[in-house]
Amino acid sequence: MTINITDSASQQIQEMMKDEENQNVRLRFGVKGGGCSGLSYAMGFESEINEELDTTFEANDIPVVMNKQDMAVVEGTTIDFKQNMMGGGFTIDNPNAIANCGCGSSFRTAANAGAPDKDC
């Protein structure tokens, strides 16, 4: 399995999916260039799948779509949802990350270090 989704995150994602107009959406998870450390995580809902570029699978009852190129960068990543007094939010634990920015939304890997943003 490429990524893991905790029970807490799965419950939250399922609730959010219920609010989508198209009930045939999948969670799109991946990375994009940018951010303080070079790469940023991307999460959203997607109903379109590009058979040549994407791969699909299920993680903890959540249908997931990812760009095949992102798989090596996020292999073994765990998506969690944490609730606290200030609200809640998704957290991402990527064992491939060798550096993270202070905000936790961007990272670098040894294989795909990217160029850090000097404004961070």
N, CA, C and O atoms as a GROMACS GRO file, in nm:
protein
  480
    1MET      N    1   0.086  -0.119   0.000
    1MET     CA    2   0.000   0.000   0.000
    1MET      C    3   0.090   0.124   0.000
    1MET      O    4   0.188   0.130   0.074
    2THR      N    5   0.057   0.220  -0.080
    2THR     CA    6   0.139   0.339  -0.093
    2THR      C    7   0.125   0.433   0.026
    2THR      O    8   0.225   0.480   0.080
    3ILE      N    9   0.002   0.461   0.067
    3ILE     CA   10  -0.020   0.549   0.182
    3ILE      C   11  -0.115   0.483   0.281
    3ILE      O   12  -0.190   0.391   0.246
    4ASN      N   13  -0.111   0.530   0.403
    4ASN     CA   14  -0.199   0.483   0.509
    4ASN      C   15  -0.289   0.598   0.551
    4ASN      O   16  -0.245   0.713   0.559
    5ILE      N   17  -0.414   0.568   0.578
    5ILE     CA   18  -0.509   0.668   0.627
    5ILE      C   19  -0.561   0.615   0.760
    5ILE      O   20  -0.619   0.507   0.765
    6THR      N   21  -0.543   0.690   0.868
    6THR     CA   22  -0.588   0.646   0.999
    6THR      C   23  -0.741   0.646   1.005
    6THR      O   24  -0.807   0.704   0.919
    7ASP      N   25  -0.794   0.580   1.106
    7ASP     CA   26  -0.940   0.577   1.125
    7ASP      C   27  -0.996   0.718   1.140
    7ASP      O   28  -1.101   0.750   1.084
    8SER      N   29  -0.927   0.802   1.216
    8SER     CA   30  -0.973   0.940   1.238
    8SER      C   31  -0.978   1.017   1.107
    8SER      O   32  -1.076   1.087   1.080
    9ALA      N   33  -0.874   1.005   1.025
    9ALA     CA   34  -0.871   1.074   0.896
    9ALA      C   35  -0.975   1.015   0.802
    9ALA      O   36  -1.040   1.089   0.727
   10SER      N   37  -0.992   0.885   0.804
   10SER     CA   38  -1.092   0.820   0.719
   10SER      C   39  -1.232   0.871   0.750
   10SER      O   40  -1.310   0.899   0.659
   11GLN      N   41  -1.264   0.882   0.878
   11GLN     CA   42  -1.396   0.933   0.918
   11GLN      C   43  -1.416   1.076   0.868
   11GLN      O   44  -1.523   1.110   0.817
   12GLN      N   45  -1.314   1.158   0.884
   12GLN     CA   46  -1.324   1.298   0.842
   12GLN      C   47  -1.338   1.309   0.690
   12GLN      O   48  -1.419   1.387   0.640
   13ILE      N   49  -1.260   1.232   0.618
   13ILE     CA   50  -1.266   1.234   0.471
   13ILE      C   51  -1.403   1.185   0.423
   13ILE      O   52  -1.461   1.244   0.331
   14GLN      N   53  -1.455   1.080   0.484
   14GLN     CA   54  -1.586   1.029   0.446
   14GLN      C   55  -1.695   1.134   0.469
   14GLN      O   56  -1.786   1.149   0.387
   15GLU      N   57  -1.687   1.207   0.579
   15GLU     CA   58  -1.783   1.315   0.605
   15GLU      C   59  -1.774   1.424   0.499
   15GLU      O   60  -1.875   1.475   0.452
   16MET      N   61  -1.651   1.459   0.462
   16MET     CA   62  -1.631   1.563   0.362
   16MET      C   63  -1.679   1.517   0.225
   16MET      O   64  -1.732   1.597   0.147
   17MET      N   65  -1.662   1.390   0.195
   17MET     CA   66  -1.705   1.335   0.066
   17MET      C   67  -1.858   1.342   0.052
   17MET      O   68  -1.909   1.358  -0.058
   18LYS      N   69  -1.928   1.328   0.163
   18LYS     CA   70  -2.074   1.336   0.160
   18LYS      C   71  -2.122   1.473   0.113
   18LYS      O   72  -2.230   1.485   0.055
   19ASP      N   73  -2.042   1.577   0.136
   19ASP     CA   74  -2.078   1.713   0.097
   19ASP      C   75  -2.051   1.743  -0.050
   19ASP      O   76  -2.093   1.847  -0.101
   20GLU      N   77  -1.982   1.653  -0.119
   20GLU     CA   78  -1.950   1.674  -0.260
   20GLU      C   79  -2.073   1.648  -0.346
   20GLU      O   80  -2.149   1.555  -0.321
   21GLU      N   81  -2.092   1.731  -0.449
   21GLU     CA   82  -2.203   1.712  -0.542
   21GLU      C   83  -2.193   1.579  -0.614
   21GLU      O   84  -2.291   1.506  -0.625
   22ASN      N   85  -2.075   1.546  -0.662
   22ASN     CA   86  -2.052   1.420  -0.733
   22ASN      C   87  -2.014   1.315  -0.628
   22ASN      O   88  -1.910   1.327  -0.563
   23GLN      N   89  -2.096   1.216  -0.610
   23GLN     CA   90  -2.073   1.113  -0.509
   23GLN      C   91  -1.970   1.008  -0.554
   23GLN      O   92  -1.939   0.917  -0.477
   24ASN      N   93  -1.919   1.019  -0.676
   24ASN     CA   94  -1.819   0.925  -0.726
   24ASN      C   95  -1.679   0.983  -0.720
   24ASN      O   96  -1.596   0.951  -0.805
   25VAL      N   97  -1.652   1.068  -0.621
   25VAL     CA   98  -1.520   1.128  -0.610
   25VAL      C   99  -1.426   1.036  -0.535
   25VAL      O  100  -1.467   0.947  -0.460
   26ARG      N  101  -1.299   1.061  -0.558
   26ARG     CA  102  -1.191   0.994  -0.486
   26ARG      C  103  -1.106   1.101  -0.420
   26ARG      O  104  -1.107   1.217  -0.461
   27LEU      N  105  -1.034   1.061  -0.318
   27LEU     CA  106  -0.936   1.150  -0.258
   27LEU      C  107  -0.815   1.154  -0.350
   27LEU      O  108  -0.756   1.050  -0.379
   28ARG      N  109  -0.778   1.274  -0.396
   28ARG     CA  110  -0.654   1.287  -0.473
   28ARG      C  111  -0.548   1.334  -0.375
   28ARG      O  112  -0.562   1.438  -0.311
   29PHE      N  113  -0.441   1.256  -0.366
   29PHE     CA  114  -0.330   1.290  -0.278
   29PHE      C  115  -0.202   1.289  -0.359
   29PHE      O  116  -0.183   1.201  -0.444
   30GLY      N  117  -0.116   1.385  -0.335
   30GLY     CA  118   0.011   1.389  -0.406
   30GLY      C  119   0.096   1.504  -0.360
   30GLY      O  120   0.076   1.560  -0.252
   31VAL      N  121   0.191   1.539  -0.443
   31VAL     CA  122   0.282   1.648  -0.412
   31VAL      C  123   0.291   1.742  -0.531
   31VAL      O  124   0.262   1.705  -0.645
   32LYS      N  125   0.331   1.864  -0.502
   32LYS     CA  126   0.358   1.963  -0.606
   32LYS      C  127   0.481   2.041  -0.565
   32LYS      O  128   0.516   2.047  -0.447
   33GLY      N  129   0.547   2.101  -0.662
   33GLY     CA  130   0.665   2.180  -0.633
   33GLY      C  131   0.628   2.309  -0.564
   33GLY      O  132   0.523   2.368  -0.593
   34GLY      N  133   0.712   2.354  -0.473
   34GLY     CA  134   0.690   2.480  -0.404
   34GLY      C  135   0.690   2.464  -0.254
   34GLY      O  136   0.707   2.353  -0.202
   35GLY      N  137   0.671   2.573  -0.185
   35GLY     CA  138   0.674   2.570  -0.040
   35GLY      C  139   0.814   2.597   0.012
   35GLY      O  140   0.910   2.603  -0.064
   36CYS      N  141   0.822   2.613   0.139
   36CYS     CA  142   0.949   2.649   0.205
   36CYS      C  143   1.058   2.546   0.182
   36CYS      O  144   1.176   2.581   0.169
   37SER      N  145   1.021   2.419   0.179
   37SER     CA  146   1.121   2.312   0.171
   37SER      C  147   1.133   2.249   0.033
   37SER      O  148   1.212   2.156   0.016
   38GLY      N  149   1.057   2.297  -0.065
   38GLY     CA  150   1.073   2.247  -0.201
   38GLY      C  151   0.953   2.173  -0.257
   38GLY      O  152   0.921   2.188  -0.374
   39LEU      N  153   0.886   2.092  -0.175
   39LEU     CA  154   0.768   2.018  -0.217
   39LEU      C  155   0.655   2.043  -0.119
   39LEU      O  156   0.680   2.061   0.000
   40SER      N  157   0.532   2.044  -0.167
   40SER     CA  158   0.414   2.061  -0.082
   40SER      C  159   0.317   1.947  -0.108
   40SER      O  160   0.310   1.892  -0.218
   41TYR      N  161   0.243   1.912  -0.005
   41TYR     CA  162   0.139   1.809  -0.021
   41TYR      C  163   0.016   1.871  -0.085
   41TYR      O  164  -0.012   1.990  -0.068
   42ALA      N  165  -0.056   1.789  -0.160
   42ALA     CA  166  -0.180   1.832  -0.222
   42ALA      C  167  -0.287   1.727  -0.191
   42ALA      O  168  -0.267   1.608  -0.212
   43MET      N  169  -0.401   1.775  -0.140
   43MET     CA  170  -0.514   1.687  -0.112
   43MET      C  171  -0.641   1.754  -0.160
   43MET      O  172  -0.658   1.875  -0.145
   44GLY      N  173  -0.729   1.677  -0.219
   44GLY     CA  174  -0.856   1.729  -0.265
   44GLY      C  175  -0.939   1.613  -0.318
   44GLY      O  176  -0.899   1.497  -0.307
   45PHE      N  177  -1.054   1.645  -0.374
   45PHE     CA  178  -1.140   1.541  -0.429
   45PHE      C  179  -1.137   1.550  -0.581
   45PHE      O  180  -1.130   1.658  -0.639
   46GLU      N  181  -1.142   1.433  -0.645
   46GLU     CA  182  -1.128   1.425  -0.789
   46GLU      C  183  -1.223   1.320  -0.843
   46GLU      O  184  -1.232   1.209  -0.789
   47SER      N  185  -1.293   1.354  -0.949
   47SER     CA  186  -1.377   1.255  -1.015
   47SER      C  187  -1.316   1.209  -1.147
   47SER      O  188  -1.355   1.104  -1.200
   48GLU      N  189  -1.221   1.285  -1.200
   48GLU     CA  190  -1.155   1.250  -1.326
   48GLU      C  191  -1.026   1.174  -1.298
   48GLU      O  192  -0.947   1.211  -1.211
   49ILE      N  193  -1.006   1.067  -1.372
   49ILE     CA  194  -0.884   0.987  -1.358
   49ILE      C  195  -0.819   0.975  -1.494
   49ILE      O  196  -0.884   0.940  -1.592
   50ASN      N  197  -0.690   1.004  -1.500
   50ASN     CA  198  -0.613   0.988  -1.623
   50ASN      C  199  -0.545   0.851  -1.616
   50ASN      O  200  -0.450   0.832  -1.539
   51GLU      N  201  -0.593   0.757  -1.694
   51GLU     CA  202  -0.544   0.618  -1.688
   51GLU      C  203  -0.392   0.608  -1.712
   51GLU      O  204  -0.327   0.519  -1.658
   52GLU      N  205  -0.337   0.698  -1.792
   52GLU     CA  206  -0.194   0.693  -1.822
   52GLU      C  207  -0.109   0.748  -1.708
   52GLU      O  208  -0.001   0.696  -1.681
   53LEU      N  209  -0.157   0.852  -1.641
   53LEU     CA  210  -0.078   0.920  -1.538
   53LEU      C  211  -0.111   0.879  -1.396
   53LEU      O  212  -0.026   0.889  -1.308
   54ASP      N  213  -0.233   0.832  -1.372
   54ASP     CA  214  -0.280   0.807  -1.236
   54ASP      C  215  -0.286   0.660  -1.201
   54ASP      O  216  -0.295   0.573  -1.288
   55THR      N  217  -0.281   0.634  -1.072
   55THR     CA  218  -0.307   0.501  -1.018
   55THR      C  219  -0.416   0.516  -0.913
   55THR      O  220  -0.425   0.621  -0.848
   56THR      N  221  -0.497   0.415  -0.895
   56THR     CA  222  -0.604   0.420  -0.797
   56THR      C  223  -0.592   0.301  -0.702
   56THR      O  224  -0.544   0.194  -0.741
   57PHE      N  225  -0.634   0.321  -0.579
   57PHE     CA  226  -0.633   0.215  -0.478
   57PHE      C  227  -0.724   0.258  -0.364
   57PHE      O  228  -0.777   0.369  -0.364
   58GLU      N  229  -0.742   0.170  -0.267
   58GLU     CA  230  -0.820   0.202  -0.148
   58GLU      C  231  -0.731   0.199  -0.027
   58GLU      O  232  -0.645   0.112  -0.015
   59ALA      N  233  -0.751   0.294   0.063
   59ALA     CA  234  -0.679   0.299   0.190
   59ALA      C  235  -0.781   0.326   0.300
   59ALA      O  236  -0.842   0.433   0.304
   60ASN      N  237  -0.800   0.229   0.387
   60ASN     CA  238  -0.896   0.241   0.499
   60ASN      C  239  -1.034   0.284   0.450
   60ASN      O  240  -1.094   0.376   0.504
   61ASP      N  241  -1.083   0.216   0.349
   61ASP     CA  242  -1.216   0.239   0.290
   61ASP      C  243  -1.230   0.371   0.214
   61ASP      O  244  -1.341   0.411   0.180
   62ILE      N  245  -1.119   0.438   0.188
   62ILE     CA  246  -1.121   0.563   0.111
   62ILE      C  247  -1.066   0.534  -0.028
   62ILE      O  248  -0.953   0.486  -0.040
   63PRO      N  249  -1.142   0.564  -0.134
   63PRO     CA  250  -1.088   0.550  -0.269
   63PRO      C  251  -0.988   0.664  -0.296
   63PRO      O  252  -1.020   0.781  -0.277
   64VAL      N  253  -0.869   0.627  -0.339
   64VAL     CA  254  -0.760   0.725  -0.357
   64VAL      C  255  -0.712   0.721  -0.501
   64VAL      O  256  -0.705   0.615  -0.562
   65VAL      N  257  -0.679   0.839  -0.554
   65VAL     CA  258  -0.614   0.850  -0.684
   65VAL      C  259  -0.486   0.931  -0.665
   65VAL      O  260  -0.484   1.032  -0.594
   66MET      N  261  -0.379   0.885  -0.729
   66MET     CA  262  -0.249   0.954  -0.720
   66MET      C  263  -0.182   0.953  -0.856
   66MET      O  264  -0.200   0.861  -0.935
   67ASN      N  265  -0.105   1.056  -0.881
   67ASN     CA  266  -0.019   1.057  -0.998
   67ASN      C  267   0.091   0.955  -0.974
   67ASN      O  268   0.152   0.954  -0.866
   68LYS      N  269   0.118   0.870  -1.071
   68LYS     CA  270   0.218   0.764  -1.056
   68LYS      C  271   0.355   0.819  -1.018
   68LYS      O  272   0.430   0.753  -0.947
   69GLN      N  273   0.388   0.938  -1.066
   69GLN     CA  274   0.519   0.998  -1.035
   69GLN      C  275   0.533   1.035  -0.888
   69GLN      O  276   0.645   1.043  -0.837
   70ASP      N  277   0.422   1.058  -0.819
   70ASP     CA  278   0.427   1.097  -0.678
   70ASP      C  279   0.445   0.978  -0.584
   70ASP      O  280   0.482   0.996  -0.468
   71MET      N  281   0.420   0.859  -0.633
   71MET     CA  282   0.417   0.743  -0.545
   71MET      C  283   0.547   0.721  -0.470
   71MET      O  284   0.544   0.695  -0.349
   72ALA      N  285   0.660   0.731  -0.534
   72ALA     CA  286   0.788   0.707  -0.467
   72ALA      C  287   0.815   0.811  -0.358
   72ALA      O  288   0.877   0.780  -0.257
   73VAL      N  289   0.768   0.933  -0.379
   73VAL     CA  290   0.793   1.042  -0.283
   73VAL      C  291   0.709   1.026  -0.157
   73VAL      O  292   0.750   1.071  -0.050
   74VAL      N  293   0.591   0.964  -0.169
   74VAL     CA  294   0.501   0.953  -0.053
   74VAL      C  295   0.481   0.809  -0.005
   74VAL      O  296   0.396   0.783   0.080
   75GLU      N  297   0.557   0.714  -0.059
   75GLU     CA  298   0.546   0.574  -0.018
   75GLU      C  299   0.558   0.562   0.134
   75GLU      O  300   0.655   0.609   0.194
   76GLY      N  301   0.458   0.497   0.197
   76GLY     CA  302   0.459   0.478   0.342
   76GLY      C  303   0.405   0.593   0.423
   76GLY      O  304   0.406   0.587   0.546
   77THR      N  305   0.358   0.698   0.358
   77THR     CA  306   0.305   0.816   0.428
   77THR      C  307   0.176   0.782   0.501
   77THR      O  308   0.094   0.704   0.451
   78THR      N  309   0.158   0.840   0.619
   78THR     CA  310   0.035   0.825   0.696
   78THR      C  311  -0.037   0.959   0.703
   78THR      O  312   0.022   1.060   0.742
   79ILE      N  313  -0.164   0.958   0.666
   79ILE     CA  314  -0.250   1.076   0.678
   79ILE      C  315  -0.336   1.056   0.802
   79ILE      O  316  -0.404   0.954   0.816
   80ASP      N  317  -0.334   1.153   0.892
   80ASP     CA  318  -0.411   1.146   1.016
   80ASP      C  319  -0.494   1.273   1.029
   80ASP      O  320  -0.467   1.373   0.961
   81PHE      N  321  -0.593   1.270   1.114
   81PHE     CA  322  -0.672   1.390   1.146
   81PHE      C  323  -0.671   1.404   1.296
   81PHE      O  324  -0.709   1.312   1.369
   82LYS      N  325  -0.627   1.521   1.342
   82LYS     CA  326  -0.618   1.546   1.486
   82LYS      C  327  -0.710   1.661   1.524
   82LYS      O  328  -0.713   1.765   1.458
   83GLN      N  329  -0.784   1.641   1.629
   83GLN     CA  330  -0.876   1.741   1.683
   83GLN      C  331  -0.818   1.791   1.814
   83GLN      O  332  -0.775   1.712   1.898
   84ASN      N  333  -0.818   1.924   1.833
   84ASN     CA  334  -0.774   1.979   1.961
   84ASN      C  335  -0.860   2.100   1.995
   84ASN      O  336  -0.958   2.128   1.927
   85MET      N  337  -0.824   2.170   2.099
   85MET     CA  338  -0.903   2.285   2.146
   85MET      C  339  -0.913   2.396   2.042
   85MET      O  340  -1.008   2.474   2.043
   86MET      N  341  -0.817   2.405   1.953
   86MET     CA  342  -0.814   2.510   1.852
   86MET      C  343  -0.880   2.468   1.721
   86MET      O  344  -0.882   2.544   1.625
   87GLY      N  345  -0.933   2.348   1.718
   87GLY     CA  346  -0.995   2.297   1.595
   87GLY      C  347  -0.929   2.168   1.555
   87GLY      O  348  -0.871   2.097   1.638
   88GLY      N  349  -0.938   2.136   1.428
   88GLY     CA  350  -0.880   2.012   1.381
   88GLY      C  351  -0.813   2.030   1.247
   88GLY      O  352  -0.832   2.132   1.180
   89GLY      N  353  -0.736   1.932   1.210
   89GLY     CA  354  -0.671   1.939   1.081
   89GLY      C  355  -0.599   1.809   1.048
   89GLY      O  356  -0.573   1.727   1.136
   90PHE      N  357  -0.568   1.793   0.921
   90PHE     CA  358  -0.496   1.675   0.876
   90PHE      C  359  -0.348   1.693   0.903
   90PHE      O  360  -0.293   1.802   0.890
   91THR      N  361  -0.284   1.584   0.942
   91THR     CA  362  -0.140   1.582   0.958
   91THR      C  363  -0.085   1.473   0.866
   91THR      O  364  -0.151   1.372   0.842
   92ILE      N  365   0.033   1.494   0.816
   92ILE     CA  366   0.094   1.401   0.722
   92ILE      C  367   0.231   1.363   0.775
   92ILE      O  368   0.316   1.449   0.799
   93ASP      N  369   0.252   1.233   0.792
   93ASP     CA  370   0.380   1.180   0.839
   93ASP      C  371   0.442   1.102   0.724
   93ASP      O  372   0.399   0.991   0.693
   94ASN      N  373   0.543   1.160   0.662
   94ASN     CA  374   0.608   1.102   0.546
   94ASN      C  375   0.746   1.051   0.585
   94ASN      O  376   0.834   1.132   0.615
   95PRO      N  377   0.767   0.919   0.586
   95PRO     CA  378   0.898   0.866   0.625
   95PRO      C  379   1.009   0.899   0.525
   95PRO      O  380   1.127   0.881   0.556
   96ASN      N  381   0.973   0.947   0.406
   96ASN     CA  382   1.072   0.982   0.305
   96ASN      C  383   1.123   1.126   0.319
   96ASN      O  384   1.222   1.163   0.256
   97ALA      N  385   1.057   1.205   0.402
   97ALA     CA  386   1.096   1.345   0.418
   97ALA      C  387   1.223   1.353   0.502
   97ALA      O  388   1.232   1.295   0.610
   98ILE      N  389   1.322   1.426   0.451
   98ILE     CA  390   1.445   1.447   0.528
   98ILE      C  391   1.447   1.585   0.593
   98ILE      O  392   1.529   1.612   0.681
   99ALA      N  393   1.355   1.672   0.551
   99ALA     CA  394   1.343   1.806   0.610
   99ALA      C  395   1.201   1.854   0.590
   99ALA      O  396   1.141   1.831   0.485
  100ASN      N  397   1.147   1.920   0.691
  100ASN     CA  398   1.014   1.979   0.686
  100ASN      C  399   1.024   2.126   0.723
  100ASN      O  400   1.113   2.166   0.798
  101CYS      N  401   0.932   2.205   0.670
  101CYS     CA  402   0.930   2.346   0.710
  101CYS      C  403   0.856   2.357   0.842
  101CYS      O  404   0.795   2.261   0.888
  102GLY      N  405   0.861   2.472   0.904
  102GLY     CA  406   0.797   2.495   1.032
  102GLY      C  407   0.647   2.476   1.030
  102GLY      O  408   0.589   2.431   1.129
  103CYS      N  409   0.583   2.508   0.919
  103CYS     CA  410   0.437   2.495   0.911
  103CYS      C  411   0.393   2.351   0.888
  103CYS      O  412   0.276   2.319   0.906
  104GLY      N  413   0.485   2.263   0.848
  104GLY     CA  414   0.455   2.122   0.829
  104GLY      C  415   0.390   2.086   0.697
  104GLY      O  416   0.357   1.970   0.675
  105SER      N  417   0.370   2.183   0.608
  105SER     CA  418   0.303   2.150   0.483
  105SER      C  419   0.398   2.134   0.366
  105SER      O  420   0.354   2.099   0.257
  106SER      N  421   0.525   2.159   0.385
  106SER     CA  422   0.620   2.134   0.277
  106SER      C  423   0.738   2.055   0.331
  106SER      O  424   0.765   2.053   0.451
  107PHE      N  425   0.808   1.989   0.239
  107PHE     CA  426   0.912   1.896   0.279
  107PHE      C  427   1.013   1.876   0.167
  107PHE      O  428   0.993   1.921   0.055
  108ARG      N  429   1.122   1.807   0.200
  108ARG     CA  430   1.222   1.764   0.102
  108ARG      C  431   1.250   1.616   0.124
  108ARG      O  432   1.242   1.566   0.237
  109THR      N  433   1.282   1.547   0.017
  109THR     CA  434   1.328   1.409   0.026
  109THR      C  435   1.470   1.402  -0.027
  109THR      O  436   1.516   1.494  -0.095
  110ALA      N  437   1.539   1.294   0.003
  110ALA     CA  438   1.675   1.278  -0.047
  110ALA      C  439   1.676   1.266  -0.198
  110ALA      O  440   1.766   1.318  -0.264
  111ALA      N  441   1.577   1.198  -0.254
  111ALA     CA  442   1.573   1.176  -0.398
  111ALA      C  443   1.519   1.295  -0.476
  111ALA      O  444   1.554   1.312  -0.593
  112ASN      N  445   1.436   1.377  -0.414
  112ASN     CA  446   1.372   1.487  -0.484
  112ASN      C  447   1.374   1.610  -0.393
  112ASN      O  448   1.271   1.654  -0.343
  113ALA      N  449   1.493   1.664  -0.372
  113ALA     CA  450   1.511   1.768  -0.273
  113ALA      C  451   1.439   1.897  -0.307
  113ALA      O  452   1.394   1.966  -0.216
  114GLY      N  453   1.426   1.931  -0.432
  114GLY     CA  454   1.361   2.057  -0.467
  114GLY      C  455   1.447   2.175  -0.425
  114GLY      O  456   1.553   2.158  -0.364
  115ALA      N  457   1.400   2.294  -0.458
  115ALA     CA  458   1.472   2.416  -0.422
  115ALA      C  459   1.393   2.488  -0.313
  115ALA      O  460   1.280   2.529  -0.337
  116PRO      N  461   1.452   2.503  -0.194
  116PRO     CA  462   1.381   2.572  -0.087
  116PRO      C  463   1.346   2.715  -0.125
  116PRO      O  464   1.420   2.780  -0.199
  117ASP      N  465   1.235   2.761  -0.075
  117ASP     CA  466   1.188   2.897  -0.097
  117ASP      C  467   1.257   2.988   0.002
  117ASP      O  468   1.245   2.968   0.123
  118LYS      N  469   1.329   3.088  -0.044
  118LYS     CA  470   1.406   3.175   0.046
  118LYS      C  471   1.321   3.267   0.129
  118LYS      O  472   1.371   3.328   0.224
  119ASP      N  473   1.192   3.281   0.096
  119ASP     CA  474   1.104   3.371   0.170
  119ASP      C  475   1.044   3.307   0.295
  119ASP      O  476   0.973   3.374   0.369
  120CYS      N  477   1.070   3.182   0.320
  120CYS     CA  478   1.007   3.112   0.431
  120CYS      C  479   1.081   3.136   0.560
  120CYS      O  480   1.041   3.084   0.665
   0.00000   0.00000   0.00000
